[in-house]
């Protein structure tokens, strides 16, 4: 099982980035997918999730700015991040949950002020 995340980078405040996470080795369409982030020296925290049927949830800090979507044909989940703030700077991880839980490698997002 592999979750390969990409799309991180450096962006100015107010800008946008789109993260992608492509899964292999799982029946992607049956998994709830999520994005988490980890700030330096802190625990990993939830950003949002998308169910197998496309229902999304978000933490308050990103509501209205971030959008999670999925393409089951491509085994890929996306995190569209708009109106980025310096406090969004973190390592972002994708997460797959069904009966099992899998994590991808993180991708660094840095937002400069």
Residue frames relative to the residue before (quaternion, step in Angstrom):
aa qw qx qy qz dx dy dz
X 1.0000 0.0000 0.0000 0.0000 0.00 0.00 0.00
X 0.0498 0.7955 -0.6011 0.0574 3.55 -0.92 0.92
X 0.0965 -0.7417 0.6610 0.0605 3.51 -1.09 0.86
X 0.0911 -0.8246 0.5583 -0.0033 3.55 -0.41 1.25
X 0.1313 -0.8089 0.5717 0.0388 3.54 -0.47 1.24
X 0.0354 0.7821 -0.6210 0.0371 3.52 -1.17 0.66
X 0.6136 0.6024 -0.4000 0.3171 3.53 -1.33 0.16
X 0.5038 0.6527 -0.4371 0.3594 3.56 1.20 -0.10
X 0.1928 0.7873 -0.5731 0.1206 3.53 -1.28 0.19
X 0.5989 -0.5413 0.4520 0.3795 3.49 -1.34 -0.36
X 0.0645 0.7887 -0.6054 0.0850 3.55 -0.86 0.99
X 0.4891 -0.6467 0.4943 0.3134 3.56 -1.16 0.54
X 0.6379 -0.5142 0.4056 0.4052 3.53 -1.20 0.50
X 0.7544 0.3279 -0.2834 0.4931 3.53 -0.95 0.96
X 0.6072 0.5807 -0.3428 0.4202 3.54 1.26 -0.27
X 0.4170 -0.6959 0.5384 0.2279 3.51 -1.39 -0.08
X 0.0181 -0.7455 0.6652 0.0381 3.50 -1.34 0.48
X 0.1660 -0.7535 0.6213 0.1364 3.52 -1.23 0.47
X 0.1974 -0.7649 0.6058 0.0940 3.51 -0.77 1.10
X 0.1447 -0.7625 0.6251 0.0828 3.51 -1.19 0.68
X 0.0505 -0.7681 0.6372 0.0381 3.53 -1.19 0.57
X 0.0954 -0.8087 0.5804 0.0059 3.54 -0.54 1.22
X 0.2327 -0.7997 0.5468 0.0859 3.52 -0.79 1.10
X 0.0174 -0.7589 0.6502 0.0307 3.50 -1.23 0.59
X 0.7618 0.3838 -0.2727 0.4450 3.53 -1.14 0.63
X 0.7171 0.3324 -0.2476 0.5604 3.57 1.27 0.13
X 0.4896 -0.5892 0.5336 0.3582 3.55 -1.31 0.28
X 0.2909 -0.8394 0.4287 0.1645 3.50 0.36 1.36
X 0.6753 0.5420 -0.3102 0.3924 3.57 0.83 -0.97
X 0.6898 0.4810 -0.2858 0.4595 3.59 1.16 -0.45
X 0.6265 0.5587 -0.3248 0.4358 3.56 1.29 -0.10
X 0.3739 -0.6319 0.6238 0.2679 3.49 -1.26 0.60
X 0.1764 -0.7974 0.5731 0.0680 3.55 -0.80 1.03
X 0.0490 -0.8122 0.5812 0.0073 3.52 -1.09 0.67
X 0.2587 -0.7094 0.6269 0.1920 3.48 -1.37 0.26
X 0.0800 -0.7657 0.6380 0.0148 3.51 -1.03 0.93
X 0.1219 -0.7752 0.6080 0.1206 3.53 -1.28 0.21
X 0.1906 -0.7769 0.5943 0.0830 3.49 -1.22 0.60
X 0.2529 -0.7542 0.5927 0.1258 3.51 -0.75 1.13
X 0.6490 -0.5315 0.3554 0.4124 3.61 -1.09 0.56
X 0.8482 0.1546 -0.1324 0.4889 3.54 -0.87 0.98
X 0.6830 0.4604 -0.2876 0.4886 3.57 1.26 0.14
X 0.6111 -0.5392 0.4333 0.3848 3.51 -1.35 0.21
X 0.5789 -0.5530 0.4640 0.3791 3.52 -1.27 0.45
X 0.0685 -0.8136 0.5770 0.0203 3.58 -0.95 0.84
X 0.5828 -0.6095 0.4236 0.3307 3.52 -1.18 0.64
X 0.2338 -0.7249 0.6303 0.1502 3.52 -1.19 0.73
X 0.7264 -0.3373 0.2454 0.5463 3.56 0.86 -0.96
X 0.2547 -0.7618 0.5793 0.1386 3.50 -1.34 0.27
X 0.1278 -0.7420 0.6466 0.1221 3.51 -1.36 0.25
X 0.3762 -0.7404 0.5124 0.2183 3.54 -0.80 1.03
X 0.7024 -0.4525 0.3377 0.4334 3.53 -1.31 0.10
X 0.7176 0.4153 -0.2425 0.5038 3.57 1.19 -0.50
X 0.6500 -0.5907 0.2908 0.3795 3.57 1.28 0.25
X 0.4635 0.6591 -0.4657 0.3659 3.59 1.21 0.20
X 0.1706 -0.8171 0.5475 0.0587 3.55 -0.81 1.03
X 0.0700 -0.7452 0.6598 0.0668 3.52 -1.29 0.51
X 0.1080 -0.7949 0.5963 0.0301 3.55 -1.17 0.67
X 0.4665 -0.6097 0.5367 0.3503 3.52 -1.21 0.40
X 0.6702 -0.5438 0.3293 0.3830 3.54 -1.18 0.63
X 0.6322 0.5881 -0.3356 0.3766 3.58 1.00 -0.81
X 0.7785 0.3198 -0.1693 0.5128 3.59 1.15 -0.51
X 0.4190 0.7194 -0.4702 0.2931 3.60 1.23 -0.10
X 0.8001 0.2580 -0.2212 0.4943 3.52 -0.94 0.96
X 0.7265 0.3799 -0.2357 0.5219 3.58 1.26 -0.23
X 0.7662 0.2882 -0.1452 0.5557 3.58 1.03 -0.80
X 0.0744 -0.7790 0.6218 0.0312 3.55 -1.15 0.71
X 0.1891 -0.7609 0.6133 0.0958 3.53 -0.92 1.00
X 0.0527 0.7752 -0.6277 0.0481 3.54 -1.00 0.86
X 0.1855 -0.7809 0.5858 0.1121 3.55 -1.26 0.27
X 0.1630 -0.7325 0.6527 0.1042 3.50 -1.29 0.58
X 0.2685 -0.8090 0.5014 0.1485 3.55 -0.12 1.27
X 0.6010 0.5663 -0.3628 0.4318 3.59 1.11 -0.56
X 0.7469 0.3549 -0.1960 0.5271 3.56 1.18 -0.60
X 0.3895 -0.7392 0.4645 0.2934 3.59 1.30 0.07
X 0.5491 0.6301 -0.3541 0.4196 3.53 1.11 0.70
X 0.1429 -0.7434 0.6478 0.0851 3.51 -1.15 0.80
X 0.2187 -0.7933 0.5626 0.0792 3.54 -1.04 0.84
X 0.1192 -0.7366 0.6567 0.1092 3.50 -1.29 0.47
X 0.1235 -0.7826 0.6091 0.0360 3.54 -0.40 1.28
X 0.0754 -0.8121 0.5785 -0.0140 3.54 -0.62 1.17
X 0.0280 -0.8010 0.5969 -0.0374 3.55 -0.59 1.21
X 0.8189 0.2204 -0.1734 0.5007 3.55 -1.28 0.32
X 0.0995 0.8478 -0.5133 0.0889 3.53 0.95 0.91
X 0.2165 -0.7652 0.6005 0.0833 3.51 -1.17 0.80
X 0.6325 -0.5295 0.3807 0.4179 3.61 -1.11 0.44
X 0.6600 0.5166 -0.3167 0.4441 3.59 1.06 -0.64
X 0.5559 0.5630 -0.4063 0.4570 3.59 1.27 0.11
X 0.4476 0.6951 -0.4532 0.3333 3.58 1.26 -0.12
X 0.3089 0.7203 -0.5469 0.2943 3.55 -0.62 1.20
X 0.4654 -0.5776 0.5562 0.3748 3.50 -1.38 -0.09
X 0.2083 -0.7973 0.5615 0.0749 3.56 -0.76 1.09
X 0.1217 -0.7975 0.5908 0.0130 3.53 -0.96 1.01
X 0.2684 -0.7174 0.6056 0.2158 3.54 -1.12 0.58
X 0.1975 -0.7786 0.5956 0.0025 3.49 -1.22 0.73
X 0.1000 -0.7834 0.6123 0.0366 3.55 -0.98 0.89
X 0.0095 0.8192 -0.5720 0.0402 3.57 -0.80 0.97
X 0.1213 0.7096 -0.6888 0.0855 3.49 -1.04 0.98
X 0.7561 -0.1106 0.1290 0.6321 3.57 -0.33 -1.14
X 0.7362 0.2990 -0.1690 0.5832 3.53 1.22 -0.53
X 0.2822 -0.7297 0.5981 0.1738 3.52 -1.35 0.35
X 0.0197 -0.7867 0.6168 -0.0159 3.53 -0.96 0.93
X 0.1984 -0.7665 0.6030 0.0973 3.52 -1.17 0.73
X 0.3393 -0.7020 0.5838 0.2265 3.51 -1.18 0.63
X 0.5906 -0.5134 0.4587 0.4210 3.51 -1.32 0.07
X 0.5274 -0.6673 0.4307 0.3018 3.52 -1.05 0.68
X 0.1835 -0.7370 0.6354 0.1394 3.49 -1.33 0.37
X 0.4127 -0.7462 0.4764 0.2142 3.55 -0.80 1.07
X 0.0674 -0.7485 0.6588 0.0345 3.53 -1.04 0.91
X 0.0224 -0.7939 0.6068 -0.0319 3.55 -0.75 1.10
X 0.1022 -0.7925 0.6010 0.0189 3.54 -0.76 1.11
X 0.2119 -0.7995 0.5538 0.0963 3.55 -0.57 1.16
X 0.4247 -0.7155 0.4978 0.2449 3.54 -1.08 0.72
